[in-house]
Amino acid sequence: MNNGNEPRRRVVITGVGLITPLGHNVPDTWAAVLRGQSGFGPITLVDNPNHTIGGLCEVKDFDPADYMDRKDARRRDRYQQLAATAAHEAMRQAGLTITDDNREQIGITLGTGIGGMRTIIEQEAILHEGGLRRLNPFGITMIMPNGAAGMLAIDYGILGPTTTITTACAAGNDAVGHAFRAIRYGELDAILTGGAESILTSVAIGGFERAGATSTRIRDTPQPFDADRDGLVIGEGAGMLVLESLEHAQARGATILAEIVGYGQTTDAHHITAPPDDGSGAARAIRKALADARLRPEDIDYVSAHGTATPLNDAAETTAIKAALGEHAYRTAVSSTKSMTGHIMGATGAIESVFCTLAIRDQIMPPTINYYTPDPACDLDYVPNTARPGRVRVCLNNAFGFGGHNAVVVVREYEE
């Protein structure tokens, strides 16, 4: 733990990668976000007619053999395949070459809510239908939440610390935040970080349905912050970033996309799934992130909201933003890209950190689509339905998870 005396190195973003329900890479996903395109569609990955949900946000037309050796792909759960795909794009953009001279100073920090849930379900069915000898010998490594990070370390020959964080839907932000701290205080020079999730199974879908968290509408879902919102839509995907110390990036002539400047983490200790009505835990995380970044509320230009479209979450998050930013909350653009991607659980914070980076790069704020009816309990500027060009210097990225986890990352425009 930093005692306040250690030097604070600047931490920059030099590469980003995405695979989402909107596209298999950053350019396609980002273009779809700015068009206000929905990733919502019919269920194809789960064969169960009894679900009450109207659809999912699946990654469409994904063949892992397009991105990795087919034999290697068969040894990875879908969430691990998605992680590898996004990681490849981020590493390629960063141009970070792993050598014997630097591999011990480069690490991996990933977030996932559950890990290889699809493999668990598939292998359980195989065991009952075909017996022990039919089980996949790679099943355990496909199930492990830390499997994706371990496999990426092997892919790139990375020998620094490899960490997996499983703080539910805050995991992606926590991964980015922990990577940021490790570089800031000199533990490592560069980290491949982000999140990946694919839990599209009848067990997961049914569990969220039984918890009363999912939308049951057939179209125009989800609807974050709208008065008629009725729940989240489950998605899948991965978002990856390459973080480096400024000195390391400059020494190798890397292109710098943006800078991570703050991270705040708290716990609600209130309820295993529901936030407190006053959003106090989330507000504390926002304040901690601002203090860590040495920024004031009025420095924030855009808030990438958690915005799940559940009645409780959106109202509590709105209250938290107002509590943390004060009157400036009403002058700040807030949007939920989950209105387009769905809720990608442990990957969502990392994906939205990529979106914040792109918003700064292109000076535009993503929309909240499917926003039709204002809710008095949600009275901020949610960038309704259409992306908005504007000055974006500092982004606040919120991610909150079951268990009461709150994680907030601050992304800032890079200036020399």
NORHURA-V677194 format. One line per field, one symbol per residue. phi: phi as a letter, one per 30 degrees, with the letter a starting at -180 (. if undefined). psi: psi as a letter, one per 20 degrees, with the letter a starting at -180 (. if undefined). burial: I if it has 16 or more other C-alpha atoms within 10 Angstrom, else O. A space follows every 50 residues. Layout:
phi: ???
psi: ???
burial: ???
//
This chain:
phi: .dcjcddcddbcccabbbbbdclcadedddddeddidccdaddbdbcadc dcddlbcddchcceddbaedddddcbdeddddddddddddddddidccbd dbddcbbbbccadbjddddeddddddeddbjedddddceddddeeddddd ddddecidcdecbbcbchdcdddddddddedddecidbcabdblabaacd bddddddddddiccdcddbhbdbeiddcebkdcdbblabbbccbdedddd dciddccabdbaabbbbdhbadbcddedhddddddddddddddhbceddd cbcdddhdideddddddeddddddciddedccdbbcdddcdicchdcddd edddddddddechacddcdicbbdcedbccdchdibebdldbcbccccbb bejidbbbcccbedbd
psi: ppjihqqoqqpqpiqqqqpriirjrgggghhhghikqpjpaqphipnoii qiqharnqoqloohiiirphgghijprhhhggghghgggghgghkopprh hihijpapoqqqghbmhhhggghgggghhirhiiqpijgghhhphjgggg hhgggikpirpoqppmlcjiggghggghggghggjjhrhqporbqqpnkn rhggghghghikiqqjqhrlqrmpiqhjqjrrppaqaqpqqoqqqggggh hjkqpphappiqppprqhlgqhhqqqhjkhgghhggggggghilqrhiip hpooqgmijqggghghgghgghhhibhhhijpppqoiiigiaokciihhg ghhghgghhggilqpqrorkogoqphinkaojmphpqoqroohpppoppq qqikppppqppqppp.
burial: OOOOOOOOIIIIIIIIIIIIIIIIIIOOIIOIIIOIIIIIIOIOOOOOOO OOIIIIIIIIOIOIOOIOOOOOIOIIIIIIIIIIIIIIIIIIIIIIOOOO OOIIIIIIIIIIIIIIIIIIOOIOOIOOOOOOOOOIOOIOIIIIIIIIII IIIOOOOIIIIIIIIIIIIIIIIIIIIIIIIIIIIOOIIIIIIIIIIIII IIOOIIOIIOOOIIIIIOOOIIIIIIIIIIIIIIIIIIIIIIIIIIOOIO OOOIOIIIIIIIIIIIIIOOOOOIIIOOIIIIIIIIIIIIIOIOIOIOII IIIIIIIIIIIIIIIIIIIIIIIIIOOIIOOIIIIIIIIIIIIIIIIIII IIIIIIIIIIOOIIIIIIIIIOOOOOOIOIOIIIIIIOOOOIIIIIIIII IIIIIIIIIIIIIIOO
//
